[in-house]
């Protein structure tokens, strides 16, 4: 399963962190080509990779997702079991 990433939000956070696509790719353990494809909206990260990206970029996972990602918001609104 892949998690939809907002390309503009990812790029903004990456630039704010002072990282190139290549540097982000190395930090999260994926290819530069995947980071490029995600940044263009042509691919998405796995949930694990998205979590790593958020950690490296110093933000929450939600900061990298589309604002209207209903599935994510539904998951985050569920009470803990």
mmCIF file of the N, C-alpha and C atoms, coordinates in Angstrom:
data_MODEL
# 
_entry.id   MODEL 
# 
loop_
_atom_site.group_PDB 
_atom_site.id 
_atom_site.type_symbol 
_atom_site.label_atom_id 
_atom_site.label_alt_id 
_atom_site.label_comp_id 
_atom_site.label_asym_id 
_atom_site.label_entity_id 
_atom_site.label_seq_id 
_atom_site.pdbx_PDB_ins_code 
_atom_site.Cartn_x 
_atom_site.Cartn_y 
_atom_site.Cartn_z 
_atom_site.occupancy 
_atom_site.B_iso_or_equiv 
_atom_site.pdbx_formal_charge 
_atom_site.auth_seq_id 
_atom_site.auth_comp_id 
_atom_site.auth_asym_id 
_atom_site.auth_atom_id 
_atom_site.pdbx_PDB_model_num 
ATOM 1   N N  . UNK A 1 1  ? 0.841   -1.183 0.000   1.00 0.00 ? 1  UNK A N  1 
ATOM 2   C CA . UNK A 1 1  ? 0.000   0.000  0.000   1.00 0.00 ? 1  UNK A CA 1 
ATOM 3   C C  . UNK A 1 1  ? 0.886   1.246  0.000   1.00 0.00 ? 1  UNK A C  1 
ATOM 4   N N  . UNK A 1 2  ? 0.525   2.196  -0.796  1.00 0.00 ? 2  UNK A N  1 
ATOM 5   C CA . UNK A 1 2  ? 1.248   3.459  -0.876  1.00 0.00 ? 2  UNK A CA 1 
ATOM 6   C C  . UNK A 1 2  ? 0.398   4.555  -0.272  1.00 0.00 ? 2  UNK A C  1 
ATOM 7   N N  . UNK A 1 3  ? 1.056   5.512  0.338   1.00 0.00 ? 3  UNK A N  1 
ATOM 8   C CA . UNK A 1 3  ? 0.364   6.615  0.987   1.00 0.00 ? 3  UNK A CA 1 
ATOM 9   C C  . UNK A 1 3  ? 0.473   7.852  0.117   1.00 0.00 ? 3  UNK A C  1 
ATOM 10  N N  . UNK A 1 4  ? -0.665  8.477  -0.226  1.00 0.00 ? 4  UNK A N  1 
ATOM 11  C CA . UNK A 1 4  ? -0.607  9.652  -1.094  1.00 0.00 ? 4  UNK A CA 1 
ATOM 12  C C  . UNK A 1 4  ? 0.112   10.813 -0.415  1.00 0.00 ? 4  UNK A C  1 
ATOM 13  N N  . UNK A 1 5  ? 1.078   11.355 -1.123  1.00 0.00 ? 5  UNK A N  1 
ATOM 14  C CA . UNK A 1 5  ? 1.859   12.485 -0.630  1.00 0.00 ? 5  UNK A CA 1 
ATOM 15  C C  . UNK A 1 5  ? 1.494   13.702 -1.464  1.00 0.00 ? 5  UNK A C  1 
ATOM 16  N N  . UNK A 1 6  ? 1.385   14.850 -0.831  1.00 0.00 ? 6  UNK A N  1 
ATOM 17  C CA . UNK A 1 6  ? 1.157   16.101 -1.553  1.00 0.00 ? 6  UNK A CA 1 
ATOM 18  C C  . UNK A 1 6  ? 2.516   16.564 -2.076  1.00 0.00 ? 6  UNK A C  1 
ATOM 19  N N  . UNK A 1 7  ? 2.723   16.539 -3.398  1.00 0.00 ? 7  UNK A N  1 
ATOM 20  C CA . UNK A 1 7  ? 4.033   16.884 -3.959  1.00 0.00 ? 7  UNK A CA 1 
ATOM 21  C C  . UNK A 1 7  ? 4.530   18.270 -3.555  1.00 0.00 ? 7  UNK A C  1 
ATOM 22  N N  . UNK A 1 8  ? 3.641   19.236 -3.527  1.00 0.00 ? 8  UNK A N  1 
ATOM 23  C CA . UNK A 1 8  ? 4.054   20.600 -3.174  1.00 0.00 ? 8  UNK A CA 1 
ATOM 24  C C  . UNK A 1 8  ? 4.471   20.691 -1.712  1.00 0.00 ? 8  UNK A C  1 
ATOM 25  N N  . UNK A 1 9  ? 3.747   20.004 -0.856  1.00 0.00 ? 9  UNK A N  1 
ATOM 26  C CA . UNK A 1 9  ? 4.084   20.032 0.574   1.00 0.00 ? 9  UNK A CA 1 
ATOM 27  C C  . UNK A 1 9  ? 5.424   19.332 0.824   1.00 0.00 ? 9  UNK A C  1 
ATOM 28  N N  . UNK A 1 10 ? 5.644   18.207 0.143   1.00 0.00 ? 10 UNK A N  1 
ATOM 29  C CA . UNK A 1 10 ? 6.915   17.496 0.282   1.00 0.00 ? 10 UNK A CA 1 
ATOM 30  C C  . UNK A 1 10 ? 8.066   18.382 -0.179  1.00 0.00 ? 10 UNK A C  1 
ATOM 31  N N  . UNK A 1 11 ? 7.913   18.988 -1.338  1.00 0.00 ? 11 UNK A N  1 
ATOM 32  C CA . UNK A 1 11 ? 8.976   19.841 -1.872  1.00 0.00 ? 11 UNK A CA 1 
ATOM 33  C C  . UNK A 1 11 ? 9.242   21.026 -0.954  1.00 0.00 ? 11 UNK A C  1 
ATOM 34  N N  . UNK A 1 12 ? 8.181   21.657 -0.471  1.00 0.00 ? 12 UNK A N  1 
ATOM 35  C CA . UNK A 1 12 ? 8.356   22.808 0.419   1.00 0.00 ? 12 UNK A CA 1 
ATOM 36  C C  . UNK A 1 12 ? 9.119   22.407 1.684   1.00 0.00 ? 12 UNK A C  1 
ATOM 37  N N  . UNK A 1 13 ? 8.733   21.307 2.292   1.00 0.00 ? 13 UNK A N  1 
ATOM 38  C CA . UNK A 1 13 ? 9.403   20.849 3.517   1.00 0.00 ? 13 UNK A CA 1 
ATOM 39  C C  . UNK A 1 13 ? 10.863  20.469 3.232   1.00 0.00 ? 13 UNK A C  1 
ATOM 40  N N  . UNK A 1 14 ? 11.104  19.840 2.096   1.00 0.00 ? 14 UNK A N  1 
ATOM 41  C CA . UNK A 1 14 ? 12.470  19.440 1.746   1.00 0.00 ? 14 UNK A CA 1 
ATOM 42  C C  . UNK A 1 14 ? 13.360  20.663 1.553   1.00 0.00 ? 14 UNK A C  1 
ATOM 43  N N  . UNK A 1 15 ? 12.851  21.656 0.828   1.00 0.00 ? 15 UNK A N  1 
ATOM 44  C CA . UNK A 1 15 ? 13.610  22.886 0.587   1.00 0.00 ? 15 UNK A CA 1 
ATOM 45  C C  . UNK A 1 15 ? 13.842  23.630 1.898   1.00 0.00 ? 15 UNK A C  1 
ATOM 46  N N  . UNK A 1 16 ? 12.806  23.716 2.742   1.00 0.00 ? 16 UNK A N  1 
ATOM 47  C CA . UNK A 1 16 ? 12.948  24.377 4.044   1.00 0.00 ? 16 UNK A CA 1 
ATOM 48  C C  . UNK A 1 16 ? 14.004  23.692 4.908   1.00 0.00 ? 16 UNK A C  1 
ATOM 49  N N  . UNK A 1 17 ? 14.141  22.382 4.744   1.00 0.00 ? 17 UNK A N  1 
ATOM 50  C CA . UNK A 1 17 ? 15.131  21.622 5.510   1.00 0.00 ? 17 UNK A CA 1 
ATOM 51  C C  . UNK A 1 17 ? 16.526  21.735 4.898   1.00 0.00 ? 17 UNK A C  1 
ATOM 52  N N  . UNK A 1 18 ? 16.604  22.365 3.726   1.00 0.00 ? 18 UNK A N  1 
ATOM 53  C CA . UNK A 1 18 ? 17.896  22.540 3.068   1.00 0.00 ? 18 UNK A CA 1 
ATOM 54  C C  . UNK A 1 18 ? 18.442  21.273 2.446   1.00 0.00 ? 18 UNK A C  1 
ATOM 55  N N  . UNK A 1 19 ? 17.541  20.366 2.047   1.00 0.00 ? 19 UNK A N  1 
ATOM 56  C CA . UNK A 1 19 ? 17.962  19.091 1.472   1.00 0.00 ? 19 UNK A CA 1 
ATOM 57  C C  . UNK A 1 19 ? 17.679  19.032 -0.023  1.00 0.00 ? 19 UNK A C  1 
ATOM 58  N N  . UNK A 1 20 ? 18.588  18.432 -0.759  1.00 0.00 ? 20 UNK A N  1 
ATOM 59  C CA . UNK A 1 20 ? 18.340  18.127 -2.166  1.00 0.00 ? 20 UNK A CA 1 
ATOM 60  C C  . UNK A 1 20 ? 17.498  16.851 -2.225  1.00 0.00 ? 20 UNK A C  1 
ATOM 61  N N  . UNK A 1 21 ? 16.973  16.540 -3.390  1.00 0.00 ? 21 UNK A N  1 
ATOM 62  C CA . UNK A 1 21 ? 16.237  15.284 -3.538  1.00 0.00 ? 21 UNK A CA 1 
ATOM 63  C C  . UNK A 1 21 ? 17.158  14.110 -3.232  1.00 0.00 ? 21 UNK A C  1 
ATOM 64  N N  . UNK A 1 22 ? 18.400  14.203 -3.695  1.00 0.00 ? 22 UNK A N  1 
ATOM 65  C CA . UNK A 1 22 ? 19.362  13.136 -3.469  1.00 0.00 ? 22 UNK A CA 1 
ATOM 66  C C  . UNK A 1 22 ? 19.648  12.954 -1.979  1.00 0.00 ? 22 UNK A C  1 
ATOM 67  N N  . UNK A 1 23 ? 19.818  14.058 -1.257  1.00 0.00 ? 23 UNK A N  1 
ATOM 68  C CA . UNK A 1 23 ? 20.090  13.977 0.180   1.00 0.00 ? 23 UNK A CA 1 
ATOM 69  C C  . UNK A 1 23 ? 18.904  13.379 0.933   1.00 0.00 ? 23 UNK A C  1 
ATOM 70  N N  . UNK A 1 24 ? 17.686  13.775 0.565   1.00 0.00 ? 24 UNK A N  1 
ATOM 71  C CA . UNK A 1 24 ? 16.502  13.202 1.206   1.00 0.00 ? 24 UNK A CA 1 
ATOM 72  C C  . UNK A 1 24 ? 16.422  11.712 0.912   1.00 0.00 ? 24 UNK A C  1 
ATOM 73  N N  . UNK A 1 25 ? 16.660  11.343 -0.337  1.00 0.00 ? 25 UNK A N  1 
ATOM 74  C CA . UNK A 1 25 ? 16.608  9.934  -0.723  1.00 0.00 ? 25 UNK A CA 1 
ATOM 75  C C  . UNK A 1 25 ? 17.579  9.102  0.116   1.00 0.00 ? 25 UNK A C  1 
ATOM 76  N N  . UNK A 1 26 ? 18.806  9.575  0.245   1.00 0.00 ? 26 UNK A N  1 
ATOM 77  C CA . UNK A 1 26 ? 19.800  8.850  1.052   1.00 0.00 ? 26 UNK A CA 1 
ATOM 78  C C  . UNK A 1 26 ? 19.345  8.741  2.507   1.00 0.00 ? 26 UNK A C  1 
ATOM 79  N N  . UNK A 1 27 ? 18.799  9.821  3.040   1.00 0.00 ? 27 UNK A N  1 
ATOM 80  C CA . UNK A 1 27 ? 18.393  9.846  4.451   1.00 0.00 ? 27 UNK A CA 1 
ATOM 81  C C  . UNK A 1 27 ? 17.246  8.886  4.754   1.00 0.00 ? 27 UNK A C  1 
ATOM 82  N N  . UNK A 1 28 ? 16.373  8.660  3.774   1.00 0.00 ? 28 UNK A N  1 
ATOM 83  C CA . UNK A 1 28 ? 15.213  7.794  4.028   1.00 0.00 ? 28 UNK A CA 1 
ATOM 84  C C  . UNK A 1 28 ? 15.351  6.416  3.379   1.00 0.00 ? 28 UNK A C  1 
ATOM 85  N N  . UNK A 1 29 ? 16.483  6.179  2.707   1.00 0.00 ? 29 UNK A N  1 
ATOM 86  C CA . UNK A 1 29 ? 16.770  4.848  2.181   1.00 0.00 ? 29 UNK A CA 1 
ATOM 87  C C  . UNK A 1 29 ? 16.038  4.467  0.916   1.00 0.00 ? 29 UNK A C  1 
ATOM 88  N N  . UNK A 1 30 ? 15.787  5.446  0.047   1.00 0.00 ? 30 UNK A N  1 
ATOM 89  C CA . UNK A 1 30 ? 15.159  5.165  -1.244  1.00 0.00 ? 30 UNK A CA 1 
ATOM 90  C C  . UNK A 1 30 ? 15.997  5.799  -2.349  1.00 0.00 ? 30 UNK A C  1 
ATOM 91  N N  . UNK A 1 31 ? 15.626  5.539  -3.586  1.00 0.00 ? 31 UNK A N  1 
ATOM 92  C CA . UNK A 1 31 ? 16.358  6.123  -4.709  1.00 0.00 ? 31 UNK A CA 1 
ATOM 93  C C  . UNK A 1 31 ? 15.965  7.580  -4.925  1.00 0.00 ? 31 UNK A C  1 
ATOM 94  N N  . UNK A 1 32 ? 16.876  8.317  -5.531  1.00 0.00 ? 32 UNK A N  1 
ATOM 95  C CA . UNK A 1 32 ? 16.589  9.705  -5.898  1.00 0.00 ? 32 UNK A CA 1 
ATOM 96  C C  . UNK A 1 32 ? 15.438  9.730  -6.899  1.00 0.00 ? 32 UNK A C  1 
ATOM 97  N N  . UNK A 1 33 ? 15.359  8.703  -7.737  1.00 0.00 ? 33 UNK A N  1 
ATOM 98  C CA . UNK A 1 33 ? 14.292  8.626  -8.733  1.00 0.00 ? 33 UNK A CA 1 
ATOM 99  C C  . UNK A 1 33 ? 12.924  8.539  -8.066  1.00 0.00 ? 33 UNK A C  1 
ATOM 100 N N  . UNK A 1 34 ? 12.835  7.801  -6.953  1.00 0.00 ? 34 UNK A N  1 
ATOM 101 C CA . UNK A 1 34 ? 11.549  7.714  -6.253  1.00 0.00 ? 34 UNK A CA 1 
ATOM 102 C C  . UNK A 1 34 ? 11.188  9.060  -5.643  1.00 0.00 ? 34 UNK A C  1 
ATOM 103 N N  . UNK A 1 35 ? 12.142  9.718  -5.007  1.00 0.00 ? 35 UNK A N  1 
ATOM 104 C CA . UNK A 1 35 ? 11.863  11.037 -4.428  1.00 0.00 ? 35 UNK A CA 1 
ATOM 105 C C  . UNK A 1 35 ? 11.420  11.994 -5.527  1.00 0.00 ? 35 UNK A C  1 
ATOM 106 N N  . UNK A 1 36 ? 12.080  11.940 -6.670  1.00 0.00 ? 36 UNK A N  1 
ATOM 107 C CA . UNK A 1 36 ? 11.708  12.801 -7.796  1.00 0.00 ? 36 UNK A CA 1 
ATOM 108 C C  . UNK A 1 36 ? 10.290  12.494 -8.270  1.00 0.00 ? 36 UNK A C  1 
ATOM 109 N N  . UNK A 1 37 ? 9.972   11.213 -8.409  1.00 0.00 ? 37 UNK A N  1 
ATOM 110 C CA . UNK A 1 37 ? 8.635   10.820 -8.873  1.00 0.00 ? 37 UNK A CA 1 
ATOM 111 C C  . UNK A 1 37 ? 7.555   11.247 -7.884  1.00 0.00 ? 37 UNK A C  1 
ATOM 112 N N  . UNK A 1 38 ? 7.818   11.104 -6.593  1.00 0.00 ? 38 UNK A N  1 
ATOM 113 C CA . UNK A 1 38 ? 6.851   11.533 -5.576  1.00 0.00 ? 38 UNK A CA 1 
ATOM 114 C C  . UNK A 1 38 ? 6.692   13.049 -5.632  1.00 0.00 ? 38 UNK A C  1 
ATOM 115 N N  . UNK A 1 39 ? 7.796   13.756 -5.826  1.00 0.00 ? 39 UNK A N  1 
ATOM 116 C CA . UNK A 1 39 ? 7.764   15.220 -5.899  1.00 0.00 ? 39 UNK A CA 1 
ATOM 117 C C  . UNK A 1 39 ? 6.995   15.723 -7.114  1.00 0.00 ? 39 UNK A C  1 
ATOM 118 N N  . UNK A 1 40 ? 6.887   14.879 -8.127  1.00 0.00 ? 40 UNK A N  1 
ATOM 119 C CA . UNK A 1 40 ? 6.128   15.224 -9.332  1.00 0.00 ? 40 UNK A CA 1 
ATOM 120 C C  . UNK A 1 40 ? 4.698   14.681 -9.290  1.00 0.00 ? 40 UNK A C  1 
ATOM 121 N N  . UNK A 1 41 ? 4.346   13.976 -8.233  1.00 0.00 ? 41 UNK A N  1 
ATOM 122 C CA . UNK A 1 41 ? 3.004   13.410 -8.120  1.00 0.00 ? 41 UNK A CA 1 
ATOM 123 C C  . UNK A 1 41 ? 2.803   12.156 -8.940  1.00 0.00 ? 41 UNK A C  1 
ATOM 124 N N  . UNK A 1 42 ? 3.897   11.513 -9.350  1.00 0.00 ? 42 UNK A N  1 
ATOM 125 C CA . UNK A 1 42 ? 3.806   10.321 -10.195 1.00 0.00 ? 42 UNK A CA 1 
ATOM 126 C C  . UNK A 1 42 ? 3.959   9.022  -9.413  1.00 0.00 ? 42 UNK A C  1 
ATOM 127 N N  . UNK A 1 43 ? 4.300   9.128  -8.146  1.00 0.00 ? 43 UNK A N  1 
ATOM 128 C CA . UNK A 1 43 ? 4.477   7.951  -7.289  1.00 0.00 ? 43 UNK A CA 1 
ATOM 129 C C  . UNK A 1 43 ? 4.198   8.371  -5.855  1.00 0.00 ? 43 UNK A C  1 
ATOM 130 N N  . UNK A 1 44 ? 4.172   7.405  -4.967  1.00 0.00 ? 44 UNK A N  1 
ATOM 131 C CA . UNK A 1 44 ? 3.965   7.678  -3.540  1.00 0.00 ? 44 UNK A CA 1 
ATOM 132 C C  . UNK A 1 44 ? 4.909   6.826  -2.718  1.00 0.00 ? 44 UNK A C  1 
ATOM 133 N N  . UNK A 1 45 ? 5.124   7.236  -1.492  1.00 0.00 ? 45 UNK A N  1 
ATOM 134 C CA . UNK A 1 45 ? 5.948   6.476  -0.565  1.00 0.00 ? 45 UNK A CA 1 
ATOM 135 C C  . UNK A 1 45 ? 5.105   5.411  0.124   1.00 0.00 ? 45 UNK A C  1 
ATOM 136 N N  . UNK A 1 46 ? 5.773   4.361  0.585   1.00 0.00 ? 46 UNK A N  1 
ATOM 137 C CA . UNK A 1 46 ? 5.117   3.411  1.477   1.00 0.00 ? 46 UNK A CA 1 
ATOM 138 C C  . UNK A 1 46 ? 4.892   4.124  2.808   1.00 0.00 ? 46 UNK A C  1 
ATOM 139 N N  . UNK A 1 47 ? 3.998   3.626  3.641   1.00 0.00 ? 47 UNK A N  1 
ATOM 140 C CA . UNK A 1 47 ? 3.791   4.260  4.947   1.00 0.00 ? 47 UNK A CA 1 
ATOM 141 C C  . UNK A 1 47 ? 5.084   4.363  5.766   1.00 0.00 ? 47 UNK A C  1 
ATOM 142 N N  . UNK A 1 48 ? 5.917   3.327  5.699   1.00 0.00 ? 48 UNK A N  1 
ATOM 143 C CA . UNK A 1 48 ? 7.174   3.346  6.447   1.00 0.00 ? 48 UNK A CA 1 
ATOM 144 C C  . UNK A 1 48 ? 8.103   4.444  5.939   1.00 0.00 ? 48 UNK A C  1 
ATOM 145 N N  . UNK A 1 49 ? 8.193   4.579  4.615   1.00 0.00 ? 49 UNK A N  1 
ATOM 146 C CA . UNK A 1 49 ? 9.059   5.599  4.025   1.00 0.00 ? 49 UNK A CA 1 
ATOM 147 C C  . UNK A 1 49 ? 8.514   6.989  4.306   1.00 0.00 ? 49 UNK A C  1 
ATOM 148 N N  . UNK A 1 50 ? 7.206   7.135  4.269   1.00 0.00 ? 50 UNK A N  1 
ATOM 149 C CA . UNK A 1 50 ? 6.597   8.429  4.584   1.00 0.00 ? 50 UNK A CA 1 
ATOM 150 C C  . UNK A 1 50 ? 6.923   8.829  6.021   1.00 0.00 ? 50 UNK A C  1 
ATOM 151 N N  . UNK A 1 51 ? 6.871   7.877  6.925   1.00 0.00 ? 51 UNK A N  1 
ATOM 152 C CA . UNK A 1 51 ? 7.205   8.146  8.322   1.00 0.00 ? 51 UNK A CA 1 
ATOM 153 C C  . UNK A 1 51 ? 8.660   8.593  8.458   1.00 0.00 ? 51 UNK A C  1 
ATOM 154 N N  . UNK A 1 52 ? 9.561   7.917  7.749   1.00 0.00 ? 52 UNK A N  1 
ATOM 155 C CA . UNK A 1 52 ? 10.975  8.307  7.770   1.00 0.00 ? 52 UNK A CA 1 
ATOM 156 C C  . UNK A 1 52 ? 11.158  9.708  7.197   1.00 0.00 ? 52 UNK A C  1 
ATOM 157 N N  . UNK A 1 53 ? 10.460  10.004 6.107   1.00 0.00 ? 53 UNK A N  1 
ATOM 158 C CA . UNK A 1 53 ? 10.578  11.326 5.481   1.00 0.00 ? 53 UNK A CA 1 
ATOM 159 C C  . UNK A 1 53 ? 10.135  12.416 6.449   1.00 0.00 ? 53 UNK A C  1 
ATOM 160 N N  . UNK A 1 54 ? 9.023   12.193 7.123   1.00 0.00 ? 54 UNK A N  1 
ATOM 161 C CA . UNK A 1 54 ? 8.537   13.187 8.086   1.00 0.00 ? 54 UNK A CA 1 
ATOM 162 C C  . UNK A 1 54 ? 9.563   13.397 9.197   1.00 0.00 ? 54 UNK A C  1 
ATOM 163 N N  . UNK A 1 55 ? 10.151  12.319 9.672   1.00 0.00 ? 55 UNK A N  1 
ATOM 164 C CA . UNK A 1 55 ? 11.159  12.426 10.734  1.00 0.00 ? 55 UNK A CA 1 
ATOM 165 C C  . UNK A 1 55 ? 12.368  13.229 10.256  1.00 0.00 ? 55 UNK A C  1 
ATOM 166 N N  . UNK A 1 56 ? 12.872  12.905 9.074   1.00 0.00 ? 56 UNK A N  1 
ATOM 167 C CA . UNK A 1 56 ? 14.037  13.604 8.523   1.00 0.00 ? 56 UNK A CA 1 
ATOM 168 C C  . UNK A 1 56 ? 13.725  15.077 8.276   1.00 0.00 ? 56 UNK A C  1 
ATOM 169 N N  . UNK A 1 57 ? 12.505  15.359 7.821   1.00 0.00 ? 57 UNK A N  1 
ATOM 170 C CA . UNK A 1 57 ? 12.119  16.735 7.501   1.00 0.00 ? 57 UNK A CA 1 
ATOM 171 C C  . UNK A 1 57 ? 11.647  17.514 8.729   1.00 0.00 ? 57 UNK A C  1 
ATOM 172 N N  . UNK A 1 58 ? 11.573  16.847 9.866   1.00 0.00 ? 58 UNK A N  1 
ATOM 173 C CA . UNK A 1 58 ? 11.195  17.530 11.100  1.00 0.00 ? 58 UNK A CA 1 
ATOM 174 C C  . UNK A 1 58 ? 9.751   17.984 11.129  1.00 0.00 ? 58 UNK A C  1 
ATOM 175 N N  . UNK A 1 59 ? 8.868   17.137 10.597  1.00 0.00 ? 59 UNK A N  1 
ATOM 176 C CA . UNK A 1 59 ? 7.454   17.495 10.575  1.00 0.00 ? 59 UNK A CA 1 
ATOM 177 C C  . UNK A 1 59 ? 6.608   16.272 10.887  1.00 0.00 ? 59 UNK A C  1 
ATOM 178 N N  . UNK A 1 60 ? 5.317   16.475 10.960  1.00 0.00 ? 60 UNK A N  1 
ATOM 179 C CA . UNK A 1 60 ? 4.367   15.380 11.157  1.00 0.00 ? 60 UNK A CA 1 
ATOM 180 C C  . UNK A 1 60 ? 4.033   14.766 9.799   1.00 0.00 ? 60 UNK A C  1 
ATOM 181 N N  . UNK A 1 61 ? 3.637   13.509 9.806   1.00 0.00 ? 61 UNK A N  1 
ATOM 182 C CA . UNK A 1 61 ? 3.218   12.854 8.564   1.00 0.00 ? 61 UNK A CA 1 
ATOM 183 C C  . UNK A 1 61 ? 2.112   13.666 7.899   1.00 0.00 ? 61 UNK A C  1 
ATOM 184 N N  . UNK A 1 62 ? 1.175   14.159 8.687   1.00 0.00 ? 62 UNK A N  1 
ATOM 185 C CA . UNK A 1 62 ? 0.046   14.928 8.141   1.00 0.00 ? 62 UNK A CA 1 
ATOM 186 C C  . UNK A 1 62 ? 0.511   16.150 7.358   1.00 0.00 ? 62 UNK A C  1 
ATOM 187 N N  . UNK A 1 63 ? 1.686   16.679 7.694   1.00 0.00 ? 63 UNK A N  1 
ATOM 188 C CA . UNK A 1 63 ? 2.207   17.850 6.988   1.00 0.00 ? 63 UNK A CA 1 
ATOM 189 C C  . UNK A 1 63 ? 2.613   17.532 5.560   1.00 0.00 ? 63 UNK A C  1 
ATOM 190 N N  . UNK A 1 64 ? 2.743   16.248 5.232   1.00 0.00 ? 64 UNK A N  1 
ATOM 191 C CA . UNK A 1 64 ? 3.154   15.839 3.892   1.00 0.00 ? 64 UNK A CA 1 
ATOM 192 C C  . UNK A 1 64 ? 1.996   15.299 3.060   1.00 0.00 ? 64 UNK A C  1 
ATOM 193 N N  . UNK A 1 65 ? 0.831   15.197 3.669   1.00 0.00 ? 65 UNK A N  1 
ATOM 194 C CA . UNK A 1 65 ? -0.341  14.653 2.981   1.00 0.00 ? 65 UNK A CA 1 
ATOM 195 C C  . UNK A 1 65 ? -1.243  15.769 2.493   1.00 0.00 ? 65 UNK A C  1 
ATOM 196 N N  . UNK A 1 66 ? -2.081  15.464 1.498   1.00 0.00 ? 66 UNK A N  1 
ATOM 197 C CA . UNK A 1 66 ? -3.065  16.465 1.067   1.00 0.00 ? 66 UNK A CA 1 
ATOM 198 C C  . UNK A 1 66 ? -3.958  16.854 2.241   1.00 0.00 ? 66 UNK A C  1 
ATOM 199 N N  . UNK A 1 67 ? -4.322  18.110 2.304   1.00 0.00 ? 67 UNK A N  1 
ATOM 200 C CA . UNK A 1 67 ? -5.159  18.593 3.411   1.00 0.00 ? 67 UNK A CA 1 
ATOM 201 C C  . UNK A 1 67 ? -6.492  17.872 3.484   1.00 0.00 ? 67 UNK A C  1 
ATOM 202 N N  . UNK A 1 68 ? -6.983  17.407 2.361   1.00 0.00 ? 68 UNK A N  1 
ATOM 203 C CA . UNK A 1 68 ? -8.300  16.767 2.324   1.00 0.00 ? 68 UNK A CA 1 
ATOM 204 C C  . UNK A 1 68 ? -8.194  15.247 2.273   1.00 0.00 ? 68 UNK A C  1 
ATOM 205 N N  . UNK A 1 69 ? -7.112  14.676 2.793   1.00 0.00 ? 69 UNK A N  1 
ATOM 206 C CA . UNK A 1 69 ? -6.937  13.229 2.783   1.00 0.00 ? 69 UNK A CA 1 
ATOM 207 C C  . UNK A 1 69 ? -7.890  12.601 3.802   1.00 0.00 ? 69 UNK A C  1 
ATOM 208 N N  . UNK A 1 70 ? -9.073  12.260 3.338   1.00 0.00 ? 70 UNK A N  1 
ATOM 209 C CA . UNK A 1 70 ? -10.133 11.762 4.218   1.00 0.00 ? 70 UNK A CA 1 
ATOM 210 C C  . UNK A 1 70 ? -9.726  10.473 4.931   1.00 0.00 ? 70 UNK A C  1 
ATOM 211 N N  . UNK A 1 71 ? -9.041  9.588  4.228   1.00 0.00 ? 71 UNK A N  1 
ATOM 212 C CA . UNK A 1 71 ? -8.640  8.315  4.839   1.00 0.00 ? 71 UNK A CA 1 
ATOM 213 C C  . UNK A 1 71 ? -7.704  8.561  6.025   1.00 0.00 ? 71 UNK A C  1 
ATOM 214 N N  . UNK A 1 72 ? -6.721  9.435  5.857   1.00 0.00 ? 72 UNK A N  1 
ATOM 215 C CA . UNK A 1 72 ? -5.794  9.732  6.949   1.00 0.00 ? 72 UNK A CA 1 
ATOM 216 C C  . UNK A 1 72 ? -6.532  10.349 8.127   1.00 0.00 ? 72 UNK A C  1 
ATOM 217 N N  . UNK A 1 73 ? -7.368  11.325 7.834   1.00 0.00 ? 73 UNK A N  1 
ATOM 218 C CA . UNK A 1 73 ? -8.077  12.008 8.912   1.00 0.00 ? 73 UNK A CA 1 
ATOM 219 C C  . UNK A 1 73 ? -9.032  11.061 9.641   1.00 0.00 ? 73 UNK A C  1 
ATOM 220 N N  . UNK A 1 74 ? -9.627  10.125 8.920   1.00 0.00 ? 74 UNK A N  1 
ATOM 221 C CA . UNK A 1 74 ? -10.499 9.141  9.563   1.00 0.00 ? 74 UNK A CA 1 
ATOM 222 C C  . UNK A 1 74 ? -9.687  8.257  10.507  1.00 0.00 ? 74 UNK A C  1 
ATOM 223 N N  . UNK A 1 75 ? -8.495  7.859  10.082  1.00 0.00 ? 75 UNK A N  1 
ATOM 224 C CA . UNK A 1 75 ? -7.650  7.021  10.930  1.00 0.00 ? 75 UNK A CA 1 
ATOM 225 C C  . UNK A 1 75 ? -7.186  7.761  12.172  1.00 0.00 ? 75 UNK A C  1 
ATOM 226 N N  . UNK A 1 76 ? -6.877  9.029  12.023  1.00 0.00 ? 76 UNK A N  1 
ATOM 227 C CA . UNK A 1 76 ? -6.363  9.784  13.165  1.00 0.00 ? 76 UNK A CA 1 
ATOM 228 C C  . UNK A 1 76 ? -7.466  10.185 14.132  1.00 0.00 ? 76 UNK A C  1 
ATOM 229 N N  . UNK A 1 77 ? -8.718  10.093 13.718  1.00 0.00 ? 77 UNK A N  1 
ATOM 230 C CA . UNK A 1 77 ? -9.825  10.468 14.595  1.00 0.00 ? 77 UNK A CA 1 
ATOM 231 C C  . UNK A 1 77 ? -10.367 9.285  15.385  1.00 0.00 ? 77 UNK A C  1 
ATOM 232 N N  . UNK A 1 78 ? -9.902  8.069  15.059  1.00 0.00 ? 78 UNK A N  1 
ATOM 233 C CA . UNK A 1 78 ? -10.375 6.888  15.783  1.00 0.00 ? 78 UNK A CA 1 
ATOM 234 C C  . UNK A 1 78 ? -9.790  6.865  17.187  1.00 0.00 ? 78 UNK A C  1 
ATOM 235 N N  . UNK A 1 79 ? -10.613 6.498  18.168  1.00 0.00 ? 79 UNK A N  1 
ATOM 236 C CA . UNK A 1 79 ? -10.072 6.374  19.526  1.00 0.00 ? 79 UNK A CA 1 
ATOM 237 C C  . UNK A 1 79 ? -9.076  5.214  19.592  1.00 0.00 ? 79 UNK A C  1 
ATOM 238 N N  . UNK A 1 80 ? -8.071  5.342  20.415  1.00 0.00 ? 80 UNK A N  1 
ATOM 239 C CA . UNK A 1 80 ? -7.078  4.277  20.580  1.00 0.00 ? 80 UNK A CA 1 
ATOM 240 C C  . UNK A 1 80 ? -7.743  3.060  21.206  1.00 0.00 ? 80 UNK A C  1 
ATOM 241 N N  . UNK A 1 81 ? -7.340  1.872  20.735  1.00 0.00 ? 81 UNK A N  1 
ATOM 242 C CA . UNK A 1 81 ? -7.921  0.645  21.290  1.00 0.00 ? 81 UNK A CA 1 
ATOM 243 C C  . UNK A 1 81 ? -7.171  0.186  22.498  1.00 0.00 ? 81 UNK A C  1 
# 
